[in-house]
Amino acid sequence: MSENFKMQFLGSELGEDENNEDSARFQVIPCPLEKTVSYGSGTALGPQALIEASWELERSSVCEQGIFTQDSIDCSLSHKECLGQLYQRTKSLVIQNKVPITLGGEHSLSWAAVQGVGDALGEKIGILQFDAHADLRNCYLG
């Protein structure tokens, strides 16, 4: 098995035809962003940890539609540039009738992903957020 295949979400369960960038309906976008965290660090390690943990999951019917893990967003760039890349990728995937799945990173990446999907669909969309805390304050530390 190639080293590149080991970097694929659910790679242990996917056949080569199910792990094809062009045909996979589900496109995983790792975004190891850690630019605006307010407490602790480690969010940049999230995408890789989720990919590694996914190898312990069992196959489901979703696999038949294909799951491909794209290269990570380059988070060495400025915060604005990182979010811009994520926005463009999610928008492009939705236009191609694919489903973007973002693995992050910190909370600020949610805006770019949701905005990309909304703009591709030409409508406002909602967010369903699973988190230990909502981080919905209007301001923090001034």
MOHUDA-V932335 format. One record per helix or strand of 3 or more residues. SS is the DSSP state (alpha for helix, beta for strand). FROM is the first residue (numbers start at 1). TO is the last residue. If there is no record, write none. Layout:
# MOHUDA-V932335
ss=SS from=FROM to=TO
ss=SS from=FROM to=TO
This chain:
# MOHUDA-V932335
ss=alpha from=5 to=7
ss=alpha from=16 to=18
ss=beta from=26 to=31
ss=alpha from=43 to=54
ss=alpha from=61 to=65
ss=beta from=67 to=69
ss=alpha from=79 to=95
ss=beta from=99 to=104
ss=alpha from=109 to=121
